[in-house]
Amino acid sequence: MNHSKIDDVLKPAGQREDARREADVRAGFWRTVRRAARQVPFIEEVVAGYYTALDRQTPLRARGTLLAALAYFVMPADMIPDFIVGLGFTDDVAVLTAALAAIRGNIRPAHREMAREALEDAEL
């Protein structure tokens, strides 16, 4: 996936679009994490990003970037459909990597701890 497509996915949206993305992420995140856990090598960082996105203390721009990336992640039919074994999450990995790199400073130790605990509880 090239940079311009990633930029399109992560482009800023308005408050209404961010709210829609948040609802989509809340509805499909854990189901997608279970399917992607073995294919996304930094799944703990993705889960920490999830908690960062839902944290109202996270700056709006960082929340928006994360919600866009996570909404793309939970969408089953994206550039490369997620059900294609071995390839399905490669585009998601590119988008998530870009988003997490852009907001890395906003992921707090508490978000990382919640991610570790959630993944331990989920026994993925």
Helices and strands as residue ranges (DSSP letters): H 3-10, H 15-36, H 43-54, H 60-74, H 90-103, G 104-106, H 109-122
